[in-house]
Amino acid sequence: MKRIISVLAVIVLVISCASIASAAGLPSKYSSVSKGYVTSVKEQGNNGTCGAFAALSCIESDIIIKGYAKKSNIDLSEAYMYYFASHTLCTDENSNYYGDGMDIINDESFSFGLNINSIVSAFKTDSALAFEKDFPYHMLDGNKMGKYTEKQRFSSGCNYRIDDIALFEKTDKSGIKNWVMKHGGVSVFFNANMFDFGDSATVAINKMHLVPNHAVAIVGWDDGFRYGNMNGTGAWLCKNSWSEGFGDNGYFWLPYEDPTIDNVCGYSVTLNNNCTVKESYNGFASYDSGTEKSASVFKASQSGLIKSIGLSTAADTDVTVNIYLDNKEGKPDSGKKVSTIKKHFNYDGYHIFKLSVPVAVKKGQKYSVVVTYSNFALLELSSSGFCNDKEKQSYAYYNGSWDDLGQNSYYGNAAIDAVIEATHSYGKEYSKAPTCATVGYRMRTCSKCGKVQRTDTAKLKHSFGEWKVEKSASFNSPGAKVRTCKKCGTDEIVYFDTNGNTVNLYDYSNDFLSQLPSAIPTFVDSLVSTIQYDISQKLLGILS
């Protein structure tokens, strides 16, 4: 959800939407913030980038917990993640993901929110993680972000890779808590209505089943938390992306009972120092199924060892994975069976796991990954238009025989990946001079996997011009003055009140709201309780 700067817009948004015991082994209270696992509160500005801020906050925490980086020097790029999560359509004809995905938006405005399918798709295709220093975020001007190239989609200079994504039911509090303790946080979508944030914007209270329109990171909980006339007890501690001036230094409480909570998602990351290539035909998370057994056939893009397999699965799934070398055409379970492994997955999502017996392959060698599921296989929806499936790539087992999914108008490729490890082959070193907005660097890239070796040079100092008043302050809206760097065009903005004093945007809004007649909140609350759900959906669609 975008930050709504205008108080009038906040009022319109309001009009348009209106005891749990601790599980065994889990504390009644927990905070990843107090543990030192959570990076600083950020400011998304008037952009619809909350989904990127929420997910990357969780991933940064996971990186800190695993010791890959310190809290002081890990900062991932929300601009980069948002761009490729909103532009998952791969147009590189040399990529196995070519033709997979979709463009949510047709411009680069950074104003539209992300959905969970696009976020998962960007992560599973290794096209969403980059460093802030290389792809900086511009809070005030979305036009200064984006328009990244297809080469940058898979070679961002960041060697972190997602190795597990877990989608939780919102009622699975124990699962969510365990993930938060192990990885630092989970992202969550809910309906964010500023009138519903209680005293000092520290508690979110929704009373209606409205469409989620904002994403934040759950970073803790308190089973004994109670606020106002809540029917139940307990709440999630959430990190927002509306600056430290909002709520309690950027944090607030989201009650367990909030009816708008949806798409709770956890992320696990690994540091990819090896030369790894992911073989895959599955580039967008849009699935259906009509079988319990599926397979994908690959030709090794490099010589090396198949050490890991990636699968998208439903919750509570047992799988048996078999790998065959040199299988016959149309029969993925023929040839020489060289590796078998069985795994169980508790949650919906995407999972990369190591084989107990790695498989050696030569470049161009044919091999297949055959998976049997205890419930059902996940297959791309070819009819959705988000996948580009060809013949002799993926198969589904029906009535005792294999069907080529490239000949099926409804189903697309199987959600099966294989990861091959080899020796790096670094190319020529090249360099980029530093600017005020980005660091400089010298680097070289592996021609096989895209891993980068680099040495950074610090940013240059800004050279700001004179302050210019962009907007005068009034009773219901703060004024704003801006100055621009002469070198890189970065804007710095300051808000001020009618007396010329510098103010925080949200503090100003709260001061204004406190001056309104006391009858207005009561009137709005009554109006929210009577509004029809379908009308609120339409209005939310316009505002989000």
C-alpha positions in Angstrom: 0.0 0.0 0.0 1.3 3.5 -0.8 1.7 6.0 1.9 -1.3 8.3 1.5 0.0 11.8 2.1 -3.2 13.7 1.7 -5.5 13.6 4.8 -8.5 13.7 2.5 -7.3 10.6 0.8 -7.0 8.9 4.2 -10.6 9.8 5.0 -11.7 8.4 1.7 -9.8 5.2 2.4 -11.5 4.9 5.7 -14.9 5.3 4.2 -14.0 2.6 1.6 -13.1 -0.1 4.1 -13.8 -0.3 7.3 -7.4 -16.1 24.5 -4.6 -18.0 22.8 -2.3 -20.2 24.8 1.3 -20.5 23.8 2.2 -23.6 21.9 4.5 -26.1 23.6 8.1 -25.0 23.4 7.3 -21.5 22.2 7.6 -18.4 24.4 4.5 -16.3 25.0 6.5 -13.2 23.9 9.3 -12.9 21.3 10.9 -10.1 19.4 13.5 -10.4 16.6 14.1 -6.7 17.1 15.3 -7.1 20.6 17.6 -10.0 19.4 19.3 -7.6 17.0 18.1 -9.5 13.9 16.0 -6.7 12.2 17.4 -4.0 10.0 16.4 -0.4 10.3 12.9 0.9 9.5 12.7 2.2 5.9 10.4 4.7 4.2 8.6 3.7 1.0 7.3 7.1 0.3 4.3 7.5 -2.1 5.2 4.3 -4.0 3.4 1.0 -4.0 6.4 -1.0 -2.9 5.4 -2.3 0.5 5.6 -5.9 -0.7 9.3 -5.5 -1.5 10.1 -3.7 1.8 8.3 -6.5 3.8 9.9 -9.4 2.0 13.4 -8.0 2.0 13.3 -7.1 5.7 12.7 -10.8 6.4 15.5 -11.9 4.1 17.9 -9.4 5.6 17.1 -10.9 9.0 17.7 -14.4 7.8 21.1 -13.3 6.4 22.0 -11.8 9.8 20.9 -14.8 11.8 22.9 -17.2 9.5 26.0 -15.0 9.9 26.4 -14.2 6.2 26.5 -10.5 6.9 26.3 -8.1 9.9 23.3 -5.9 10.5 25.3 -2.8 9.8 26.3 -3.9 6.3 23.4 -5.7 4.7 21.0 -3.6 2.7 19.1 -5.2 -0.2 17.5 -3.2 -3.0 13.7 -2.7 -2.8 13.7 -1.0 -6.2 15.3 -4.0 -7.9 13.1 -6.5 -6.2 9.9 -4.5 -7.0 10.9 -4.1 -10.6 11.5 -7.8 -11.4 8.6 -8.9 -9.2 6.3 -6.7 -11.2 8.0 -7.6 -14.5 8.4 -11.4 -14.1 8.0 -11.9 -17.9 11.4 -13.1 -19.1 12.2 -11.9 -22.7 15.7 -13.4 -22.9 15.5 -16.0 -25.7 18.6 -17.8 -24.3 16.9 -18.4 -20.9 14.9 -21.5 -20.0 12.4 -19.0 -18.4 11.8 -17.3 -21.8 8.1 -16.5 -22.2 7.3 -17.3 -18.6 5.8 -14.7 -16.2 3.8 -11.5 -16.7 4.1 -7.7 -16.5 1.7 -6.4 -13.8 2.2 -2.9 -15.0 2.9 -1.3 -18.4 5.0 1.5 -17.1 7.7 2.1 -14.5 5.7 4.2 -12.1 6.3 2.0 -9.0 2.8 2.9 -7.9 1.0 -0.5 -8.1 1.3 -3.1 -5.3 2.7 -6.6 -5.8 0.9 -9.9 -5.3 2.3 -13.0 -3.6 2.5 -15.0 -6.9 4.8 -12.4 -8.5 7.0 -12.2 -5.4 7.4 -16.0 -5.2 8.1 -16.2 -9.0 10.8 -13.5 -8.8 12.5 -15.3 -5.9 12.3 -18.8 -7.3 13.9 -17.7 -10.6 16.8 -15.9 -8.8 15.8 -12.6 -10.2 14.9 -10.5 -7.1 17.9 -10.0 -4.9 20.4 -7.2 -5.4 22.2 -4.7 -3.2 20.8 -1.2 -2.4 24.2 0.3 -3.3 23.8 -0.9 -7.0 20.1 -0.2 -7.4 19.2 2.6 -5.0 15.6 3.4 -3.9 14.2 6.9 -4.7 11.4 7.6 -2.2 10.2 10.7 -4.0 10.6 9.8 -7.7 9.8 6.3 -9.0 10.9 7.4 -12.5 14.5 7.2 -11.2 14.2 3.5 -10.6 13.5 0.6 -12.9 14.0 0.0 -16.7 16.6 -2.6 -15.8 17.9 -5.0 -18.5 17.2 -8.7 -18.9 20.9 -9.3 -18.2 20.5 -7.6 -14.9 17.6 -9.9 -14.1 19.9 -12.8 -13.5 23.2 -11.1 -12.8 22.7 -8.4 -10.2 26.1 -8.6 -8.4 24.4 -10.3 -5.4 25.3 -13.9 -4.6 22.4 -14.6 -2.2 19.8 -17.1 -3.4 16.5 -18.1 -2.0 16.5 -21.8 -1.0 13.1 -22.1 0.7 9.8 -20.3 0.6 6.9 -21.3 3.0 3.3 -20.1 2.6 1.5 -20.3 5.9 -2.2 -20.4 6.8 -2.9 -17.4 9.0 -4.3 -19.8 11.7 -1.0 -21.7 11.9 0.4 -19.5 14.7 2.9 -22.1 15.8 4.3 -22.5 12.3 4.6 -18.7 11.9 6.3 -18.3 15.3 8.8 -21.1 14.7 9.8 -19.5 11.3 10.1 -16.0 12.9 12.4 -17.5 15.6 14.6 -19.3 13.1 14.7 -16.8 10.3 13.8 -13.4 11.8 10.4 -12.7 10.2 7.7 -13.4 7.8 5.9 -11.1 5.4 2.1 -10.6 5.7 -0.6 -8.8 3.8 -3.5 -7.1 5.6 -5.9 -4.2 5.1 -4.1 -1.0 6.4 -6.6 1.7 7.3 -5.0 4.6 9.1 -8.1 5.3 11.1 -7.9 1.8 12.5 -4.5 2.1 14.0 -5.6 3.1 17.5 -3.8 5.4 19.8 -0.5 6.8 18.3 -0.9 4.4 15.4 0.5 1.5 17.4 -2.3 -1.1 16.9 -4.1 -2.1 13.7 -7.8 -3.0 14.2 -9.9 -4.2 11.4 -13.5 -5.3 12.0 -14.5 -6.2 8.4 -13.3 -8.9 6.0 -11.7 -6.4 3.5 -9.2 -6.9 0.7 -5.6 -6.8 1.9 -3.9 -3.7 0.6 -0.6 -3.4 2.5 2.4 -5.7 3.4 4.6 -5.6 6.4 7.0 -7.9 8.2 6.0 -9.9 11.3 9.0 -9.8 13.6 7.6 -11.0 16.9 4.5 -11.6 19.0 2.9 -11.2 22.4 0.2 -13.8 23.3 -1.0 -11.7 26.2 -1.5 -8.5 24.2 -5.0 -7.0 24.4 -6.4 -3.8 23.0 -9.8 -2.1 23.4 -12.8 -4.3 22.6 -10.9 -7.1 20.9 -12.7 -10.5 21.2 -9.4 -12.4 21.6 -5.9 -11.9 22.9 -2.6 -11.7 21.3 -0.9 -9.8 18.5 1.9 -9.8 16.0 4.7 -7.3 16.3 5.1 -5.8 12.8 7.7 -3.7 11.1 6.2 -1.1 8.7 7.8 0.8 5.9 6.3 4.2 6.6 9.4 5.6 8.4 10.3 5.7 12.1 7.8 8.5 12.5 4.9 6.1 12.2 3.5 4.1 15.2 6.1 3.1 17.7 9.3 4.0 15.9 8.0 2.4 12.8 6.5 -0.7 14.5 2.9 -1.6 15.4 0.8 -4.5 16.7 -1.5 -6.6 14.4 -4.0 -8.6 16.4 -4.1 -12.4 15.7 -7.9 -12.0 15.1 -7.5 -9.4 12.4 -9.9 -10.7 9.6 -7.9 -9.2 6.7 -4.6 -11.1 7.3 -3.5 -13.1 4.3 -0.5 -14.4 2.4 1.8 -15.0 5.3 5.1 -16.0 3.7 8.6 -17.0 5.1 11.9 -16.9 3.1 15.2 -18.7 3.7 18.4 -17.6 1.9 21.7 -19.2 1.1 25.1 -17.6 0.2 25.9 -19.0 -3.3 29.7 -19.0 -3.6 29.7 -22.1 -5.8 29.3 -22.0 -9.6 25.7 -23.1 -9.8 23.3 -23.2 -12.7 19.6 -23.9 -12.1 17.9 -25.9 -14.8 14.2 -25.0 -15.0 11.3 -24.5 -17.3 9.1 -23.2 -14.6 9.2 -19.4 -14.3 5.8 -18.3 -12.9 4.0 -19.5 -9.8 0.6 -20.2 -11.3 -0.3 -23.8 -10.7 -2.9 -26.5 -11.0 -2.7 -30.3 -11.1 -4.2 -33.4 -12.6 -1.6 -36.0 -11.6 0.4 -37.4 -8.7 3.5 -37.9 -10.8 5.4 -35.5 -13.1 8.8 -35.2 -14.7 11.1 -32.7 -16.4 13.8 -33.6 -19.0 16.9 -31.4 -19.3 20.1 -31.2 -21.3 22.9 -30.2 -18.9 23.9 -26.6 -19.6 27.3 -27.2 -18.0 29.4 -30.1 -16.9 29.4 -30.7 -13.1 27.4 -32.3 -10.3 23.6 -32.2 -9.9 23.6 -31.6 -6.1 20.2 -30.1 -5.4 16.6 -30.3 -6.6 14.0 -27.5 -6.4 10.3 -28.3 -6.2 7.1 -26.3 -5.7 4.7 -28.3 -3.5 1.4 -28.1 -1.7 1.3 -28.4 2.1 1.9 -31.7 3.9 3.4 -33.4 0.9 5.7 -36.4 0.7 7.8 -36.7 -2.4 10.0 -39.4 -4.0 12.6 -38.0 -6.5 14.4 -40.2 -9.0 17.1 -39.0 -11.4 17.7 -40.9 -14.7 20.5 -40.4 -17.2 20.2 -40.8 -21.0 16.4 -41.6 -20.9 14.5 -42.5 -24.0 12.4 -39.8 -25.7 8.9 -39.6 -24.2 9.9 -41.9 -21.3 11.5 -39.9 -18.5 11.7 -42.9 -16.2 13.8 -44.9 -18.6 17.6 -45.0 -18.8 19.9 -45.4 -15.9 18.5 -44.5 -12.4 21.4 -42.8 -10.6 19.9 -41.1 -7.5 16.8 -41.4 -5.3 15.7 -39.3 -2.3 12.5 -39.0 -0.3 11.4 -35.7 1.4 8.5 -34.3 3.3 7.3 -30.6 3.1 5.0 -29.1 5.7 4.1 -26.0 3.8 3.0 -24.7 0.4 5.9 -23.1 -1.3 9.2 -23.6 -3.1 12.0 -25.8 -1.6 15.6 -26.5 -2.7 17.1 -29.5 -1.1 20.3 -31.5 -1.5 20.5 -35.0 -3.0 21.9 -37.7 -0.8 23.8 -39.0 -3.9 25.0 -36.2 -6.3 24.9 -37.0 -10.0 27.8 -36.2 -12.4 26.7 -34.9 -15.9 28.5 -33.7 -18.9 27.5 -30.5 -20.8 24.7 -31.4 -23.3 23.9 -34.8 -21.5 20.3 -35.7 -21.3 18.8 -36.4 -17.8 15.4 -36.4 -16.2 14.0 -35.6 -12.8 10.9 -37.8 -12.0 8.8 -36.9 -8.9 6.0 -38.8 -7.2 3.8 -36.9 -4.8 1.7 -38.2 -1.9 -1.1 -35.8 -2.9 -0.7 -34.0 -6.3 2.0 -32.6 -8.5 2.1 -28.9 -9.3 1.9 -28.0 -13.0 2.0 -24.7 -14.7 -1.3 -23.4 -16.1 -0.7 -23.2 -19.8 -4.2 -21.7 -20.2 -3.2 -18.8 -17.9 -0.9 -17.4 -20.6 2.0 -17.0 -18.1 4.1 -19.9 -19.3 5.9 -20.9 -22.5 5.9 -24.6 -22.6 7.4 -26.7 -25.5 7.3 -30.3 -26.4 9.8 -32.8 -24.8 10.3 -30.6 -21.7 7.8 -31.8 -19.0 5.6 -34.8 -18.6 2.7 -35.9 -16.5 1.8 -39.5 -15.7 -1.8 -40.4 -16.6 -3.5 -43.9 -16.7 -0.2 -45.8 -16.9 1.6 -43.7 -19.5 3.5 -40.4 -19.8 1.8 -37.4 -21.6 4.0 -34.7 -23.1 2.7 -31.4 -21.4 4.0 -29.4 -24.4 1.1 -31.0 -26.3 -1.4 -30.1 -23.6 -3.4 -26.9 -24.0 -4.3 -26.7 -20.3 -1.2 -27.7 -18.4 2.3 -26.3 -18.8 5.6 -27.4 -17.4 6.2 -29.3 -14.2 7.4 -27.3 -11.2 10.7 -29.1 -11.0 14.3 -27.7 -11.0 17.8 -29.1 -10.9 20.9 -27.3 -9.7 24.3 -28.2 -11.2 27.5 -27.2 -9.5 30.8 -26.8 -11.4 34.0 -24.7 -11.4 33.8 -21.0 -12.0 35.0 -19.5 -15.3 35.5 -15.8 -14.8 35.6 -13.4 -17.7 37.4 -10.1 -18.2 37.3 -7.5 -15.3 35.5 -4.3 -15.9 34.8 -1.2 -13.8 32.3 1.5 -13.1 33.1 4.9 -11.6 31.2 5.9 -8.4 28.4 8.5 -8.4 26.5 10.3 -5.6 23.8 7.7 -6.0 25.8 4.5 -6.5 29.1 3.0 -5.5 31.8 2.3 -8.0 33.4 -1.1 -8.5 35.8 -3.3 -10.3 34.4 -6.7 -11.0 34.4 -9.9 -13.1 31.6 -12.3 -13.7 31.5 -16.1 -14.1 30.3 -16.8 -17.6 28.5 -20.0 -16.4 26.5 -18.9 -13.4 26.7 -15.1 -13.1 28.6 -15.1 -9.7 30.4 -11.8 -9.3 33.8 -11.0 -7.7 34.0 -7.3 -7.0 35.8 -4.5 -5.1 33.8 -1.4 -4.3 34.6 2.3 -4.3 32.6 4.6 -2.0 29.9 6.9 -3.3 30.8 10.6 -4.0 29.4 13.3 -1.8 26.2 15.1 -3.0 26.4 18.7 -4.2 23.0 20.1 -3.3 21.5 23.3 -4.8 19.3 25.8 -3.1 16.1 24.9 -1.3 12.9 25.4 -3.3 9.5 25.5 -1.8 7.3 23.1 -3.7 4.2 23.4 -1.6 3.0 25.8 1.1 1.6 24.5 4.4 -2.1 24.7 5.2 -4.4 23.6 8.0 -4.8 20.1 6.6 -1.6 19.6 4.7 2.1 20.2 5.5 4.3 22.3 3.2 7.4 20.9 1.4 10.7 22.2 0.2 13.1 20.3 -2.0 16.8 20.6 -3.0 18.4 18.6 -5.8 21.9 17.2 -6.1 23.6 18.9 -9.1 25.6 15.7 -9.9 23.1 12.9 -9.7 19.7 14.5 -9.4 18.8 13.0 -6.0 16.1 15.0 -4.2 16.1 15.8 -0.5 12.7 16.9 0.9 11.7 18.5 4.2 8.1 19.0 5.4 7.1 22.0 7.5 4.0 23.4 9.2 2.3 26.8 8.9 4.8 28.2 11.4 7.7 27.0 9.3 8.8 24.3 11.7 10.1 21.0 10.4 7.5 18.2 10.9 7.2 14.5 10.4 4.5 13.7 7.8 2.6 11.3 10.0 2.9 13.4 13.2 1.4 16.3 11.2 -1.5 14.1 10.0 -2.2 13.0 13.6 -2.1 16.6 14.8 -4.7 17.5 12.2 -6.9 14.6 13.0 -6.8 15.5 16.7 -8.3 18.9 15.9 -11.3 17.4 14.1 -14.7 17.3 15.9 -14.9 14.3 18.1 -18.1 13.2 16.3 -16.2 12.4 13.1 -14.5 9.2 14.2 -17.8 7.9 15.5 -19.5 8.8 12.3 -16.8 7.1 10.2 -16.9 4.0 12.4 -20.6 3.8 11.9 -20.3 4.2 8.2 -17.7 1.5 7.9 -19.9 -1.0 9.7 -22.7 -0.5 7.2 -20.8 -0.3 3.9 -21.2 -3.2 1.5 -18.2 -5.4 0.8 -18.3 -5.2 -3.0 -18.4 -1.4 -2.9 -15.3 -1.3 -0.6 -13.5 -3.6 -3.0 -14.1 -1.3 -5.9 -12.9 1.7 -4.0 -9.8 -0.1 -2.8 -9.0 -1.1 -6.3 -8.9 2.6 -7.3 -6.8 3.7 -4.3 -4.3 0.8 -3.9 
